[in-house]
């Protein structure tokens, strides 16, 4: 699947008919950002689990493919996963494993890594859900209605789409390498040569992403786009009873989680510990 095909598939997801698709974009944007912020400040893994369950319920209600959503989350995980992988080795605590050269894994480090990973999964699921139920134009317009400058709104919305295009390019490059029998983890090949090839791969990814950006910019410019262009919708969505119900359910769910975090979750051992 190439980058353009992935974006087209994402646009098809945003055109589906569901209660979430038909809601006002501002409500979807605010509540999903609220969930991300709450997840970032929460310190219990059990809270993250229940937030993820709620997001999966929203994906089911919106009729978005679970398989496609999971693949997009997995594609974005390396952004934060690389940093999380070091956490068990750098946090002080009770040593549960020791290796060569003084490398140690602590219980506090593992707990912190698990919490960061759960936060990252919740945040990425929220982003994938937003990009699947809201067309790019609606996201930009929602940011504009909330007072964000036009340039920042456009950059943010394009960033969401380019993340998937970036990893589509990585998939194409790695697939071409495998077709030529290249394996970065093959120990029979010289280590320096493998690292050199991986460096070429990273450089090629950025070059192709740059080329895609130029192609998109020229396409937009050929259609009369400029920094002063106005964005229009086919129909204006209004805040109604459906949006108020969504707000009430989301805030009620978060309130229940906060009460549970304060008085109940600590009974569940590791999952309920304040980290």
N, C-alpha and C positions, 0 to 999 in steps of 0.2 A: 504493500500500500504506500503510495507516495504522499507527500505532504499535502498537495492540493486535494487528493481524495479524502484524506483524513478530515480536512476542514469542511469539505462538502458533506461528509457523513455527520459531522458535528452540527452543521446547519440543518440537516434533515431531522436530527433529534429535537432541535428547537421549534420545529414546525408541527410537532405532534399535538394532539388535542388531549388536554388533561386539566384538572382543576389548578395545578401549579403553573402550567404554561399560560393560562388565561389571566393570571393575577397581575396586578400592577408591578412593574419592574422595581420600583423603589422599595416596596415591602419585601420582595424576595432578596434584594441586595442588602437591606439593613439587617434583616433577621439572620441571614447566613453569615454576614460579617460579625454580628453579635455572637453567634455560636462559636466562631473562630476565636474571638476575643475571650469569651468565657472559658474555652478549652485551654487557651494559653495561660490563663491565670489559675486554673484549677490544678490541684496537686495530688489528685487521687486517680489511679488508673481505672477504677470502677466507674467513675464519672465519665471518662472517655469512652468506655464500653457502651454505656447507655446513650451517650450522644451519638455514637456511631450507629447504634440500633435505630435511633430516631431518624438519622439521615438516610439509612437504608429503607426505612418505611416511606420517606418522602420520594426516594428513587422509584419505589414500587408504585406509589400513587401517581407519579408523573409518567409512568409507562416507559421509562428509560431503561435500556438494556443493562442488566446487572453485569453481564460479561464485558460489555464495552466500557462501562464505568470502572470495573475492576482493572482492566487493562490500562486505562488512562491513569489511575492512581498508581499502579505499579511502575508506569513509565516515569512518573514524576518523583517517586520515592528516592532515587539516587541523589537528588538535590540536597536533601537533609540527611539522608541515610549515611552519607560519607562522614559527616560530622558526628552523628550519633554513634558510629562504630568505635570511636575513640573514647567515649565516655566511661566504659567499664575500667579503663586502664589509668585514668587520671584523677578519679575521685577518691579521697581518703575513706577508709572504712575497714571492716573486717576482711582480711585476705582469704579468698576461697580458692584461688589458684595462683601458682607461681610458675614462671617459666624462665627461660634463659635470659641473660643480660638484665636481670632485675625486673622483668615484665611481670606485673601482678594484676589480677582482677579482683575487685572488691564487691561486697554485697551492695554497698551504697551506689557504686558505679553502675551495677547492673540494674538496680531499681530506677536510677535516674535515666538510664538509656531506655528502659521500657516506657517510662513516662513520656520522654521526648518523642519516642516512636509513635505512641498512641496519640499524642497531640498532633504530630505531623499527619497521621492517617486521617484524623478528624478534619483537619484544615484542608487537606487535598480532596477529601470526599466532598466537602462544602464547595470548593472551587469547581470540581467536576460537575456537581449538581447544578450550580449556577450557570455554567457555560452550556449545560445540556437543556435547560428549560428557558433560557433567555437568549434571544438573538443578540449578536454583537451590537447592532444598532440600538436595541433596547437597553443594553447595559450602559452604553455611552450616554443615551438620553437620560437614564436614571441618575447617573452621576451628575449630569448637567443640572437636572432639576433639584438635586441635593446641594447645589452650590459649588461643585468642583469645577475648576477652570477647564475649558474645552480641551486644551492640549493634554492635560494630565488624564482626563477621562479617556481620550483616544489612545494614549500610550498604554494605559492600564488594560483596556479591552484588547488591544493588539497583542500585549504581552501574554494574555491567557491563550490566545490562538497560536502564537509562535512557540510556546512551550511544547505543544504537541507536534508542530512541524519540525522542531529541532530534534525531537526523539524519533520522528519518522525518518529523518535523514540518517540518524545513527543506525536505525534498523536496516536501511538500504545499504549503508557502507559495510556493516558487519556481515550482512547477507552476502554481499559481493566478496568479502574476504573469505568467508566459509566456502564459497563456491570455488575459490582458488586454494583451498586446503590450508588456510592460515588459521591458527589457533593461538591466541595470546597466552593460554595456560599450558601450552605444550612445552614441557621441560626439556625436550630433546633439542629445541631451538635455543640459540644463544640468548641470554637474558637481555643484554644490551640491545641486540637487534630487535627483540620483541618490544622493548620500551620505545625504541625509535619508531617502529611501525605504529604503535599506539599514539605517539606524538603526532605522526602524520594524519592519523584518523581524526584526532581532536581538531587539528588545523583544518582539515577538509570539511568537518562539520560546520565550523564557523564560517568558512568560505561559502558553503552552499546556503547556509542560513542568510548570509549577506546577499547572495544572488537572489534568493526568494524575496527578501525585503525590497530589493531594487525592482524586481518584477511587479510586486504588488504596488509599490509606489507609482511606477509608470502606468500601471493599469488604472489606479485611482486618478492620477493626473490627467490621463486621456479622457476620463469621464467628467472632467471639470472640477475635481476636488482641489480645495485649497484650505488654508488655515481659517478662512472666513466662511467656509461652506456651512450651510444649515442642514440639519438632519430632520427628516420627516418620517412619520409613521403612517401606515395605511389607516389605522384606527387608533383613537386615543383610549387607553384603558383607565378606568376610574376605580377608586377605592370604594369597595362595597362590603357586604356582609361576609363574603368569602375571605377577603383580606383580614377583616377583623377577627374572624374565627382562626385563621392561620396565626395571627399575632398572639391571640389568647392561648392557643394550644402550645405554641413554642415557648412563650414566657412561663406558662404553667408547668411545662416539662422541665425547664431549667430551674424553676423555683423548687420543684420536688427534688431534683438532683441536689440542689444546694442544701435543702433540709436534711436529705439523706447523708450528704457528706459531713454535715455538722453533728448528727446524732445517731446515725445507723451504720454507715459503711465501715466504720473501724472494727466492727465485729467480723468482717470477712477477711481478716489477715492481710496478706501482702497486697491484695487488690484495693483494700480500703485504707492503707497506711498513708498518712500525710507525708509526702516526699519533698 
